[in-house]
Amino acid sequence: MHDNPAVEPFADAGVATVEDGYIVLDGPDGIAITLTAEAAVATGRSLLEAGESALKRGRDQSGEI
């Protein structure tokens, strides 16, 4: 995608945990964000929709059903 590996998309999934009532999402290369429960749920739904859409587009472009 890019010549600079620092701007390549991550292929590894993040791991979410609960700490002090907040959700901490630990991602690859030390990336971490802290979210409220509400923000985590909304983010999770948004990620699922976007991921499923991207997978469908990939299948559509490859000719698979």
C-alpha positions in Angstrom: 0.0 0.0 0.0 2.7 2.5 1.0 6.5 2.5 0.9 6.6 3.5 4.6 5.7 0.5 6.9 4.6 3.0 9.6 1.5 3.9 7.6 0.6 0.3 6.6 -2.7 -1.0 8.1 -2.3 -3.5 11.0 -3.1 -7.1 10.3 -3.2 -8.1 14.0 -6.3 -7.7 16.1 -6.5 -5.6 19.2 -7.5 -7.0 22.6 -10.1 -5.2 24.8 -10.1 -5.5 28.6 -12.0 -3.7 31.4 -9.9 -1.6 33.8 -11.5 0.6 36.4 -14.8 0.6 34.6 -13.2 1.7 31.3 -12.4 -0.3 28.2 -8.8 -0.4 27.2 -8.1 -1.6 23.6 -4.5 -2.7 23.2 -3.4 -3.0 19.6 -0.2 -3.9 17.8 3.0 -2.0 18.3 2.0 -0.6 21.7 -1.1 1.3 20.5 -3.7 1.6 23.2 -6.9 3.6 23.7 -9.2 3.9 26.7 -12.9 4.3 26.1 -16.1 4.6 28.1 -18.4 1.6 27.9 -20.7 3.5 25.6 -17.9 4.6 23.3 -16.5 1.1 23.2 -19.9 -0.4 22.2 -20.4 2.3 19.5 -16.9 1.8 18.2 -17.3 -2.0 18.2 -20.5 -1.7 16.1 -18.9 0.7 13.7 -15.8 -1.6 13.3 -18.0 -4.6 12.7 -20.0 -2.8 10.0 -16.9 -1.4 8.3 -15.1 -4.7 8.5 -18.0 -6.6 7.1 -18.4 -4.1 4.3 -14.7 -4.3 3.4 -14.9 -8.1 3.4 -17.9 -8.0 1.1 -16.2 -5.6 -1.3 -13.2 -7.9 -1.4 -15.5 -10.9 -2.3 -17.4 -8.8 -4.8 -14.1 -7.7 -6.5 -12.7 -11.2 -6.6 -15.9 -12.6 -8.1 -16.9 -14.7 -5.1 -20.4 -14.7 -3.7 
